Amino acid sequence: MTNTSSVSAASLSASGFPASLSGLPFAKGHGTGNDFVLVADPGGTRELSAGDVAAVCDRHRGVGADGFIRAVRSEHVPEGRALLQTAPEAEWFMDYRNSDGSVSEMCGNGVRVFVHFLLAENLVELAEGASLVIGTRAGLKTVTRTAGGYAVDMGPWEFIYPDHAAAKSMDTVVDADGLEVPRPGLSVSMGNPHTVVALAELKELAATNLAKAPSVQPEPANGTNVEFVVPAEPLVEDGVGLVTMRVHERGVGETLSCGTGACAAAVATRFWAGPEAPDAWAVTVPGGVVGVRFLTGPEGREHVELSGPAVLVARGVLL
């Protein structure tokens, strides 16, 4: 967790928000229950502290959300300017923060909602079947509008500890409330870090308490999101792999869905299942179902595509 900045009573608006947020228009959206507050800042003029973000995302005193997304033109963000050097089409940058105000690399559900927000704000046009390149701290993401939502090329995946994966061994030990004993995990990077743990039964998954962050040893340098997955029995139906997942997101807690986490869960389960495992997966999360597909990227590496819905549910202005 990142410490949020404190504010004095004199710097608070009448609503209790930091005065710097007063009058800020926002939208509220979600992707399979993973919810976000979104603001448009095309010119990059809005400075938001960790405390500002945490105040807005607070579910009791603020709007409430798993994350905060600022839509800003890439030219106004250092990471965005770097991406523009090789991808001038990446006009928009998704400035994503966790609900505690800490900066995060990417969010798979968030990037779908981000593009949906850009469309609703009339900042971009995107016909069904067309694609848009978005800048993120995890690099470029290509988002395609589909009949039922959006599909995102999440880019290549990789093992965080490749030597363990090459030896077909687990690389971490994970302990969580509700588990009788610590379990082995496999660490996967989707541009952000994930540790995936396989459980045998749905009742074991339901009994795992994710209100408290699981202990992961060794823990990746910047922390990790932890996914607990139960493969279906049978694992594959009609050529599609099936898993059920719950997740604890670093800097957030348990969420109803995690897009990059669903990708990591599919990566790990497919790895465990062996070379005959399918390339298409359906991942059930508490907030719904997302699709994961493996494909060959333009540079010849294996990429992961995430698909699912995106919804805006409200608009407002902070008082």
Secondary structure, 3 states (H helix, E strand, C coil): CCCCCCCCHHHECCCCCEHHHCCCEEEEEEECCEEEEEEECCCCCCCCCHHHHHHHHCCCCCCCCCEEEEEEEHHHCHHHHHHHCCCCCCCEEEEEEECCCCECCCCHHHHHHHHHHHHHCCCCCCCCCCEEEEEECCEEEEEEEECCEEEEEEEECEECCHHHHHCCCCCEEEECECCCCCEEEEEEECCCEEEEEECCCHHHHHHCECCCCCEEECCCCCCCEEEEEEEEEEEEECCEEEEEEEEEECCCEEECCCHHHHHHHHHHHHHHHCCCCCCEEEEEECCEEEEEEEEECCCCCEEEEEEECCEEEEEEECC
